[in-house]
Amino acid sequence: MPPKHGYLPEMTDTSSSGPEFLPKLVTTLREGYTRREFRADVMAGLTVAIVALPLSMAIAIASGVGPERGLYTAIVGGFLVSALGGSRYQIGGPAGAFIVLVSACVMTIGIEGLILATFLSGFLMIALGVLRLGTYIKFIPYPVTVGFTAGIAVIIFTSQVKELFGLHLTGPEPGEFLHKLGALWAARETASWWAFLVAALTVVLVVGIKRFRPGLPNMLIAVAVASVVAAVFSLPVDTIGTRFGELPRSLPIPSLPDLSGQAVLAALPYAVSFTLLGAIESLLSAVVADGMAGRRHRSNAELVAQGVANIGSALVGGFCVTGTIARTATNVRAGSCGPVSGMLHALFVLMFMVVAAPLASFIPLAALGGVLAVVAWNMAEKEEFWNLLRSSRGDAMVVVITFLLVVFRDLTEGIVVGFALGGLVFIRRMSDAARVEPGDDGIQIGTASEAGWVSYRLHGPFFFGAAARLGSVLDRIADYPRAFVIDFSLVPFIDSSGARSFELLAHKVSRKGGVLYLVGTSDEVRRALIAQGAKEPLLRFVDSLSEVQMAEDKR
């Protein structure tokens, strides 16, 4: 049966041994795969294939390669992602997020370089999974993902302005955002009203069908209607046929890319970018599917599958494969019961290519531009962006800077800088959460005197950020007391920097003839303190304040 919201997550998915890399296809078959589930997967796979067909070609064209390469990517990459992946519902294929990177790669090192970069990124992705780094990739801060996604949406839309208005540029379309806008503006006199009307018709149909008949394949219908209108009225608009010729009706024979040292060195930076972006995009997509279906994916198995899929895609001339959020969500909503629907989706796309390749030649590029314009609008996460701007200064700074870097600089740079800023914001918040306050358990409190004792309680994690801020406070109040008591019962964690500050504090108290007592330390906190030299007899660990009283009475 299709998954329901609230379904109990699979506990085996969190194991650190065998099942961590076990494909969900194997898990599904072991559970007992029924004919009823197969019929549900057939319908879900067909639904997703209908969505994937125009999108795969549109993304390929926007990326600067032929539409057939988008189909190769969806067929081979999509099949391998579902067959080997750690998510039941993940749909792999070409993604809009890669348009900028792929386009820049093609402009710099050509199609063959793109294929090699995809091939290399597959091995890098496998390495991420084998090293069990998938868990950490999911820790990217939410403002970073929102800013990144919004930036990608802007880039996708601007990449389609040329097709939406039928512009004819004097040279290749620039990849850099401001230069692209300048080139598009310079070509404004070449705009075609016919192309704009075809694009507008496509957008209206996509949006209208989605709103009034949501069960129908809106994108495929919109592209088909726009193609018929353009053909019947002989509209002067560019089509797939006029620009790329007729699509092939079969997959090419697999072949290795150029693996010479010079070619590998040229492609490696792009391979690293493809790996980083692909890992983030695929795991975000898997998380979305988890939230919709109430399941839990296996991050590292998913990364390994994505790596194998990229290698397979490159061998047949395809490009970057990743998990696609919109198609994955469609798969879940269509009633998918497991990975079989994703595998069938790839086979259905292959069948469409074999049977209907000649018809694809009539598809107007303006129609595909309209489809991507809607995709860009839907993926922009406008409400989430606005909410983050209003939530706090830190979140607003992270989301805005990530967005601007993605649009005006580079995708990878935006992610890395955004992640670093998000980390700094987190450190600041955790440091603010840590505090020192006077204790109140019967021991004398207040300013130090000759025989005075002083008790203080720590709150929150005591790590390098908090240590830098609270260390001076502890130093000032440790100048005179005979017994300096610090309650650790509300400290869940301490790092090496924090532990080191207590080792120094214990020495200072000892030189003045006093004793530093640490009360209520957990086993983990105590081990961290001892590792940095904060241990007996330099200081004393006690379980309660009454033990402090007894120790001082004996002294």
N, C-alpha and C positions, 0 to 999 in steps of 0.2 A: 504493500500500500504506500502511497505517497506520504512523505513525512509530515507530521503535524507540528504546529508551534507548541513549544513546551515539552517536546520529546526529551527523555532523559539522555544526556550525553553518554557516549560510550566510554566507560572507564578504562578499557584496554588501550585507548588511544594515548594515554599519558605514560605508558610504560617506557622504560629506558632501554629495554632489550629488544628482542626480535620484532614485535609488532610495530616498533617505531619506524621501520623502513618497509613494512608490509603494505603492498598496494591495497587500496580499499576495494578493488575488484575482487581480490582473493577473499577478503572479509565478507563481502556481499555474497559470493558464491558459497562460502562455508555455512553461512546462516540459512541457506536454502532458498534458491532463486526460483520463483514460480512462473508459470505461464502468464498469470495475471500481471505480475510485475514486468515481465518482458513486453507485454502489450502496452503497458503504461510507458515504458522506456522508448518503445518505437514511436509513440505519439510525441513524447517530449523531444526525442532526437530530431524528428521531422520538423517540429516547431522551431527548434533552435537553428536547424540548417537553413530554414527559410529566412531567419533573421541574419544568419552569418553570411549568406551568399552575397547580398549587395554590400554589406559592411566590409567584408574581406577585400573585395575589389576596390571599394572606395578608399580604404585605408592604404592599400598598396599604391594606388595612383597618387594619393596625397603625399606618400613617402618618397615619390620620385622613381618608382619601379612600375613594371607592367602589372596589370590586374591579375594575370595568371599566377604571378608569384604570391599574391594574397591567397588565392585558392590553394596553391600547393601548401602554404603555411597552415591554412585551416584544416586541410585534409590530413597531412602527415603529422603535423604538430598536435592538432586536436585529438587525433586518435591515440597517440602515445601518452599525452597528458592524462587522458581518462583511463587508459589501460594500466598505467604504472603509478598514477598519482596517489597522494594521501588524502584526497578529498573525494567524497562520493559524488559531488555535483559540479565540480570544476569543469568549465569549458575553455579549452585552450585555443589560441589562434592569434592572428595579428591584432594589435591593440592600438587605439588612438594615441595613447601615451607615448608610443615609440615614434610617432610621425617625425618629430623634430630631429631626434637622434639618427634615425634611419636616413632621412633626407640629407643631413649633414655628412653622414658617412658616405653616401653615394656620391655627393658632390666632391668629397675629398679623395676617396680611394676607389670609387667606381663600384659597379655591381659585384664584381668578383671579390673586391675587398669587403663588401657587405656580407657576402656569403661566408667568407672566411671568419669575419668577426662574429657572426652568428654561431659558426662551428666552434670557435674557441670559447665563446661564452657558455656553450653547453657543458664543456668540461669544467669551467669555473663554477657553474651552478651545481654540478654534481659534487664538486669539492666542498661547497658551502653546506650541502646536505650531509655528506659523510662526516664533516667536522662538527655536525650538530649545531650549526649557527642559525638555523631557521627560527628557533625560539627567540633569539635576540633581535632579529629583524623586525619582529612584531612590536618591539618596544619603541618604535618611532613615535614621537609625540603627535597627538591628534592635530594641533595647529599646523604641524609640518605637512601632514597628509592633505589637509584642507587647502592650504596655500599652494601646495604642489599641484593638486587636482585642478584648482581654479586657474592656475597659470597654464597648465596643459590645455584646458578648455579654450582660453584666449588664443593660444598658439594654433590649435586645430582650426578655430574659426577663421583666423587671418590667413591660414594656409589655403582656405577654400574661397576667399574673396575673388581670386582670379577666375575660378570656374563659375561662381555664382553670377558674376557680371560678364562672363565671356571675354575677359581682357586678353590682349595679346601683347606680351612683353617683348622688348627688343633683344633681351638676352635671358639667361637662366634666372629663375626667381631666387633672389637672395635668401639665405637662411636666417641671417640676423634680423631681429624684429623690426628695428627702426629702418634699416635699409630696405626691408621688404615693403614696409608701408610707403617709403619713398618711391620705390619702383612701381607699386600698384597705383599710386597717385599720378605718377608720370604717364601711365598708360590709360588714364581715365577716358581719353577721347576714343579709345577702341572698344568701349563697352557696347555690349549687344543687348538690346531690350528683349530679344527672343530668348537668349540664355537666362536672363533675369526672370522672365515669365515662367520658363520651364522650372527653374529652381523654386520660385514662389509657389507654383502649383504643387511641386513635390512636398514642400514644407507644410502647406495647408492640408494636403492629404495625410501626411504622416501624423500631424497633430490632431486632425479631425477624426481619423479612424481610431486613433488611440483613445480619444475622449468618448466617442459615441458608440464604437464597436470594438472595445478593447480585446476581444477574443480573436480578431483577425490579424494576419501578418501585415501590419501597416506599412512597414518600410518596403517590403517586396511589392505590395499592391501599388504604392505610390510610384516606385521606379517603373513598374510595368505600365501604368497609365501614362506617365510622362514619356516613356519610350514610344508608345502607340501614338500619342498626340504628335510627337516630333516627326515620326515616320509618315503618318497619314497626311499631315499638312506640309511635309517636306521643309521643316523649319531649318534655317541656316545655323545650326548649333553643332559643336564638336561632339562626337560620339566615341565610344570605345573603339569602334571599327575604323573611323577616320584617323584616329591618333595611334592606335596600337595594332590594328589589323585584327583578324579573326583569332579567337582564343584557341589554344590547343585542346584536344578532346581526350587527352590521357596524361598521366604523370610521366615526367622524364625519367630516364634510367639514372639511378643514383651514381654519383661520382664525387670524388674527393676534391676540395678546393685546392688552390695553389698553397703549398705549405713551405715555401722557401723562406729562409730566415728574414729577408727584407720584407716580404709580404706579411709575415707574422708580426714583425715589429710595428709595421704601419697599422695593422688591424687591431693590435692588442688594446690600445686605449679605448677604442669603441667597444671591444669585447667586455672590458671591465664595466663600462657604462651600461651596456645591455644587461650584464649580470646583476648589477645593483638595482637597476630599475625593474628588471624582470622579477627578481626575488621579492621586492616590495609589492609590486602590482599583483603578483600571483597570490601571495599570502594575504593581502588585503581582500582579494576576491574570495579566497577560501574562508576568511573570517565572516564576510558578508553572507556566504552560503550557510555557515554554521548558525548565524543569527536567525536566518529565515527558516532553517529546517530543524534546529534544535540538536544538531550533531556536533562532532568535534573532529577536526582534521588533524593529520599528522604532518607537521611542518616540514620535517627533514625528508620524509618520503616524497612530499610534494616538490621540494627543490630538486631532488634527484630526478624525478620524472620530468620536470621542466628542462633540466639539463639534457636528458636523453632526447626530448622532443626538439630542442634546438639543434642538436646534432643531426637528427633525422630530417628536419626541415632544410638544413643547409645542404644535405646530400642530394636533395631533389631540386635545389635552386630556390628554396623559400628563404624567408628571413625570420626575424625575432618572434618567438612564440612566448606567450605568457597567459596567465589566467585572465579572462575578460569578465569584468564585473557584470555588465549588462546582459551578456549571453548566459552567464552562470545563473543570474537571478531569473532569467527567462526559463532556464532549465528547471529550476526548483518550482517555479509557479506552474509550469506545464505538467507537473506531476511525476518528475523523475524519481525512480526508486534506487538509483545507483549509477556507477560509472558506465554501464552499458549504454545509457542514453547518450553520453558524450561520444562514445565510440561510434554509435549509429549516426550521430550528427555528422561526423566526418565522412562516413560512407555515403550519406545522403548528398553532401556537398559534392563528392566525387561523381555520384550518379547525375546530379544536375549538370556538372561540367561536361560529362560525356554526352549527355542527351541534348542539352540546350546551349552548348557553346556558340553556335552560329547566331542564336537570338541575342546573345549578350553584346554583339557588335552594334546593335541598334540603341543601346542604353546611352542617353545623353550624359556627358560629364557634368553638366549643370545639375542634373537630377541627383547624381551621387554627391555633388557638393551640397545640395540641400539636405540630404540624409545626414552628412557629417555636421552640418550647421546645427541640426536638431540634437545630434549626439553631444556636441560641444555645450549647447545650452543646458541639457539635462545633467551633464557631469560637473557643472561649475560649482555645485554645492553653495548656492548663493545665500541661503538662509543660515547655513552653518558658518559661512565666512562672516556674515554680519553679526551673528551671535558672539563669535570670538572677538570681534572688534570691540564689542560692548562689555565683554566679561572681565577683562583685566588688562593692565598695561603690558604685562609679560606676554600673554597669549596674543594680544593685538600686534605686538612687535614681531613675534615669531611668524605669525601667519602673513603679515604684510611683507616682511623681508624675504621670506621664502617665495611668495608670489612674484615679487619684483625680480628676484634673481632668476627664477625659472623663465620668466618672460623675456627679460633683457640680457641675461647672461647665459646660463647653462643649466640643464636639468640636474645633473649630478652636483654641481656647485650649490644649487638651491637646496637639495636634500641634505648635503653635508653641513652647510652653514646653518640651515634651519634646525637640524638635529643638535648641533653644538649650542645654538642659542636656547633651544628647548631644554637642554641639559643644564645650562647656566640658570635659567629661570627656575627650574626644579630645585637646584642647589640653594638658590636664594630663599625659596619658599620653605624648604626644609630647615635651613639655618634660622629663619625667623620663628619656625615652630619650636625649635630647641630653646630652653630657657632655664635659668637658675633662680630658685626662690627659697626663702628661709624655711627651715623645717619647723615642726611644731609638736615634737613628741616628748616633751619633758626635759630636754637638754637645754641648757642656757643658750639663748639666742641673742644676737645683737652685736654691738661693737666689741672687739676683743679687749680683754683685760689680762692681768698677770696670770690669773688662774682660770681664765675663761675658756669655755668650750663654745664652739659654734657649729650649727648643723644647717646644711643646705640640701635641697632636693633638686635633682636634675629631671627635666621633662624632655622627652623626644629623643630621636637618634643623635648621637654625638659623633659626628664625622668631621672631616677636615673643614667644611664650611662653618659648622657650628663651633668647632674648636678655635678657629681664628677669631670669632666674635666673642665667645664666652671665656676664652683662656685668660684674657686680661682681667676679667671680673673675678675669676677664681684666684688669680695672683694677688689682687688687692686685698681680698678678704682673708688671705692666708698669711698675713704678715705676723700676727702675734699669738693666736690661740694655742693653748696647750694641747687640745684635742680638736682636730678638724674632721668633721663627720659629713660625708656626702652620701645621700640616699640614691641608689641606682635602680630602685624597684620600678621606675617608670621609663627606663632607658632600654629600648628593644635592641639597639645595635650600636656598636662603636667600631670605628675603623682604626687603622694604624696611627693616623695623625692624632685622633682624639686620645687613643691609649698613650701615646708618647707624651701628650700634655700632662697626663696624670703622673707619669713617671717623673717628669720634671717638678711637678707640684709636690710630690712626696719628698723629693730631695730638699726642696725649699723649707717645707714644714719640719723635716728632720734636723736641718741645720739650726733651726731656731728652738730645738728642744721639744718639739711637738710630735704628735703621731697622726697620720692620716688614716682614717677608717672609711672603708667602702662598704656600704650596707646594701644587701639585697641584690647583688650582681647575679645575673643569669650565668649559666655555664658558658654560653657563647661569648658573652661580654668578658667574663673572667679570663677565658683563654686568650682573647685579644689583648687584654691588659698585661697578662703574664708574658706574652710573646714580645712585648715592647719593654720589658724590664720593670713594669709596675707590679711587684710581687713582694711577698713577705721575705725577709723582715723589714724591708724598706717601708711597707705599709701593711695594713691588716684588713683581711676580708672577714666580715661578720654577717650573720644572718638577720640580726635585729638590733635595735638601739639599746635594748637592755644588756646585750653583750658588751656594748661600748661602756656602759655604766660600770659593769663588773670589772672590765679590764682597767679602767681608769682608777677604780677604788684600790686595786692591787698595785698601781704604779707609784 
